[in-house]
């Protein structure tokens, strides 16, 4: 397949053995295999403000796939998950689950969307009360769950646990278990981050059901689904009322804003210069090494599509529905 950018995986268009469906998300290409399995390919596309940007980022998909793969392995004692095997730096094969129509966002600090709501005068987020007198990025008294509904297009919407039950989106018994899983995963992620000299600020989890079993799906504790601060200097920065240095793709959003793009009607996506693309790639690699504590090993992009197709088809032959 043609790839306009060297050393990247922009998109895929496979037809694997026993493939029955295909869905292309902003970043991931998802192939349904038979009745019970999916192939999830993390491309090197990058999105911000609900738009896919004009150029892929070398190694970004590998970073996201391998961080998620590591944490899926490390947390399966807390909750079962969809992963069967990471068969390529960009590819994980796992179980097909019926997803819940809610994302479970856990916040340990007042940042991002929650801060914007708080600074506008609100003292309740998703039915959770917050005390007066907090500043941006302050630590919350305890982690809070702030669910959101998954929108097909546009932005997700906040929803309280009471509304989820009242609208019969999720049964109360399942919702209680999902809240428990989310808070336990966040606690694990926070301890891991602390050991790496980081602070897990907030993150989102997605769950689904395979039969009667609740499973963690999608990615976990990646820089695209989570916000991290550096632990060193956090207190001083808060005392000085300055912005925290963070590990996330926020720096890409800031570059877009400086180039007059926030995804609003009438705005045009700016084209990222080669130097900035390489800078973004290097930042993602630094994120990987900071978050995991492991050295990043760059994949070989030669014949990457052929290699993925071969590995996936070989693995599918071992699967049994």
Secondary structure, 3 states (H helix, E strand, C coil): CCCCCCCCCCCCCCCCCCEEEEEECCCEEEEEECCCEEEEEECCCCEECCEECCCCCCCHHHHHHHHHHHHHHHCCCCCCECEEEEEECCEEEEECCEECCEEEEEEEECCHHHHHHHHCCCCEECCEECCCCCCCCCEEEEEEECCEECCCCCCCEECCHHHHHHCCCCCHHHHHHHHHHHHHHHHHHHHHHHHCCEEEEEEEEEEEEECCEEEEECCCCCCCCEEEEECCCHHHHHHCCCCCCEECCHHHHHHHHHCCCCCCCCCCCCCCCHHHHHHHHHHHHHHHHHHHCCCCCCCCCCCHHHHHHHHHHHHHCCCCC
